Amino acid sequence: MAKSATKAIGILTAGGDCPGLNAAIRGIGKAALGTYGMQVIGIANGFYGLINNQTRILSDQDFSGILTQGGTILGSSREKPFAKKESEDISGDKPAMIVETYKRLHLDCIVCLGGNGTQTTAHKLSEMGLNVIGLPKTIDNDLVETDVTFGFHSAVAIATEAIDRLHTTAHSHNRIMVVEVMGHKAGWLALYSGVAGGGDVILIPEIAYDPEVIAQHLVDRARKGKQFSIVVVAEGATSVTEAALKEKQKKKKEKGKSKKTEVSGLSSGYRVAGEIQELAGMDTRVTVLGYLQRGGIPVPYDRLIATRFGTEAVRLLADGKYNRMVVYKNSEVTNVPIEKVAGRTKRVPEDHTLIECARLVGTCFGDKMP
Ligand code: F6P
């Protein structure tokens, strides 16, 4: 067995699941157990399992045959150990329970596979003296310091395939097809799948849209004989009016004055479809892809990057280097201090090359006529 500064690790998967999680678990497990002889303990259901000691020793058998399996063999949750309950501050118990589990299992490090929330929690645990290593996981691709997260390209493939299918039915019925994709507060998934799927309109949270501009673009297309259009809407996309209202609410909240008022109970796709129907009078239908984007088997790219992230994490463990997140930067797999990631979100820059590219082929982002 190769020399290792780390003897025992815990692995947990937290936050929204995605294809690639099991590929990452396999990469970590096979390298840690098979190459370095580390003890590998599986922690069930994210931080919930760490709080409640839902753990078991994993064997080589557990890592067999899971490379192509969707979901996570460990289970996941959105448990936030440091979140304060409105009525009382019991968060103190949960972190203490985590430290107790960590010590009882004689862990040297916890490997946390997750998105923003997970890495923020992992960083807080490191501030309590626990050793952590983060792997960037999410279909949203909204983690800073890394060019890509595993799960993202599988979701892009699912959304793009859906857009391809919507093209044929939109064409048959001369309709406007609105497809709502996930992505939380960032527009990466909508941008990538919108360009790959040939969306005529792509709406992302980073560019507030004007419904009039969208309507005008669709009418212009129809006048040129394009009787159907595809409108790709990120779940976090907002109109200029909604963006202004949210900004006002944010300022009021900062002054402790605001009562949260929902701009609209409808999801972004239905809001946009209603605006198109009203302003352009065109026959419009909505498809919300939802959790389809989190299901199924990982595309080859995600299998590769997840495995690579996993083995990079084990290299750090063997060297005794902790409290870092593995990243993919400038075509290299490397790592950064986890505190550089905690509490931050990577949003699409308005001058991103893919936005420029899309505008050049006539795609409308709702802010101005192409
Ligand atoms: O973070 C991944 C994600 O799928 C987001 O795109 C989406 O907004 C969110 O999770 C849904 O959260 P939940 O799985 O808790 O419903």
Boltz pocket constraint, residues with backbone or C-beta under 6 A from the ligand:
constraints:
  - pocket:
      binder: B
      contacts: [[A, 16], [A, 17], [A, 78], [A, 115], [A, 138], [A, 139], [A, 140], [A, 182], [A, 183], [A, 184], [A, 235], [A, 294]]
      max_distance: 6.0
